[in-house]
Amino acid sequence: MTEQKESISSILDQSKKSRGFYKYIFLLKNKRVIITLTIILVGFGSFFVYGQVKNNAGEIIKKDTIATVQKGDIQIAIESDGNVVAKDGVDLSFSETGVRIEEVYAKEGDFLKKGDKIARVATNELYIDIASAQASLQYATAKLKELEAGSTDSDLASYKNSVSSAQATLDKTIYQNEFSIKDAQRAVETAQNNMKLAEGGDESTIVKNAYEDLLSSSMSSLNTLANTLTESDNILGIDNIFANDEFESVLSILNFSNLNKAKTSYVFSKSKIQKAENIVVPLVSISDQEDILSGANLTKDALVQMQQHLFDMQKTLDSDSTIPVGDLSQSSLDSMRSSINSAKSSVISSLNSLNTSIEAIDTAKNSYESYSNAYNAALDDLEKAKKDAASAETSARLSLETAQNNLNQQLEPASASEIASARSSVASAQSSVNKTWYQIQEATLTSPIDGEIVLLNGKTGDIVVTEKNEPFCTILNKDVFYVETQIEEVDINKIQQGQKAHVTIDALNSAQADGEVSFVSLISEESNGIVTYKVRVILENTENIDIREGMSVYIDFVIAEARDVLKVPVQAVKNIDGKPSVTFEDKTIRNVTTGFTDGKDVEIISGLEIGEKVIY
């Protein structure tokens, strides 16, 4: 056991001497990294102790593991992920929206020099705007001159007319206000009268009228049903057995089952009609409300049954069942079909009318609340009409006062402040002219840098909009790229400017590039309780990599490393006679000089060649 501990100590001693290992461990202030290395080393020690005890006891002979001497990198690093960003890039958009792109001079992939044209939007409307702005400037200039010259007789006459007009508007407003208030008061009275009619619940006038209408609708529906039943009987000959003697033998000659269905539904319809008539016919407007409603529901049932019967009649008279043959002419058959269709329409209309009358009962019973709400709303409208009237009158009086003040001002010479205000208006109008000329100049988009167009969102004829939230074009200088990442606060002290980093680009088949830390932010960012700092790495030698802005990358910030060295698993090196040694497959032993280790692999400075195999 002592021998195995010495073996591990020997490896670490060699690593310290050859690569300054203590210096790197001092940098590893991240507890997680230290704990990981400690667990690895303890695990290796336990492995050696276990193996020796078992061997000495003769219980188990452990099978040797073969390791090949390889050349590669050994490193201790902080891992992170980030994105590629171009060092020099711009997003360009037109300053105006809603304008049409007149011409596009470049396309995606083109390389531009600073000042090269990219695209131009239409300027027709801008030239209209400049004409309007110049007109406003002329007007403001003229007003200034008028103030400086004083009011003319024509000006005074105009202001006097304004006073007269404002007085007329006030008089009209007062008259209209009186009319609006009276109209609102009449609405209150009407709503109050309606509410009184609805007082008394089921005994209210409105409810009684609804039941009277329902009874009338039931009577009318029964009359329709009686007429319809007669129309049907004239074809079927059930009650009036002589009605269809001429064509009875050929009725539904192609499908007697339809005729049987029609006869059966006729009997059902007649029964329901009689049941409804027994209840409804004796009723009068002052009859019990429950009896009226019951009679209406029976009438409704009869109407529904009659609909079914008329459907059966249509099937009976359909060309699949009845055809003009014998004494039944085509015109007679068409007449019967028309009669049944008309009867069906009448029944449907009666059913709709009866349903409306039944629903009106509930509406009438709830009408008191509705009319009460209408009354309260009318009161609110009256109050609003009074407030609106007061507001309108106040506004009209203010307008009259303003017109009178304007006239009084014209009767006096312009003050210094008025002239100053007019001059300010001239300056503002001049600013609008200048701004529009600037917009005309900005109608042509040019590149502010040398670079490649990597994004172009538009073509000739498109309309420039803002809803897309994206630039019209993006230009990148692809000479230099860097990656940005966020490092947690526990690791940030291990990252320094100038530090090496290895970058893996997943989208390019895990292509790799080296880099150097160029920026470590002093300002933290917090997200979900995690504090991080932005770190930027300048990429080197990317000419042969088709790298693009926005690509996702993995970054290893190197804390300590040995690159392109011979290495074997750390378990393969043992302390024999106080020196690091390895064992070959033929059990021969060779001393080696070890260097840097990450706890998993160890550097072999001398004593082994690439490809040799050792066991452990």
Secondary structure, 3 states (H helix, E strand, C coil): CHHHHHHHHHHHHHHHHHHCHHHHHHHCCCHHHHHHHHHHHHHHHHHHHHHHHHHHHCCCCCCCCEEECEEEEEEEEEEEEEEEEEEEEEEECCCCCCCEEEEECCCCCCEECCCCEEEEECCHHHHHHHHHHHHHHHHHHHHHHHHHHCCCHHHHHHHHHHHHHHHHHHHHHHHHHHHHHHHHHHHHHHHHHHHHHCCCHHHCHHHHHHHHHHHHHHHHHHHHHHHHHHHHHHHHCCCCCCCCCCCHHHCCCCCHHHHHHHHHHHHHHHHHHHHHHHHHCCCCCCCCHHHHHHHHHHHHHHHHHHHHHHHHHHHHHCCCCCCCCCCCCHHHHHHHHHHHHHHHHHHHHHHHHHHHHHHHHHHHHCHHHHHHHHHHHHHHHHHHHHHHHHHHHHHHHHHHHHHHHHHHHHHCCCCHHHHHHHHHHHHHHHHHHHHHHHHHHCCEEECCCCEEEEEECCCCCCECCCCCCCCCEEEEEEEEEEEEEEEECCCHHHCCCCCEEEEEEHHHCCEEEEEEEEEEEEEEEEECCEEEEEEEEEECCCCCCCCCCCCEEEEEEEEEEEEEEEEEEHHHCEEECCEEEEEECCCCEEECEEEEECCCEEEEEECCCCCCEEEC
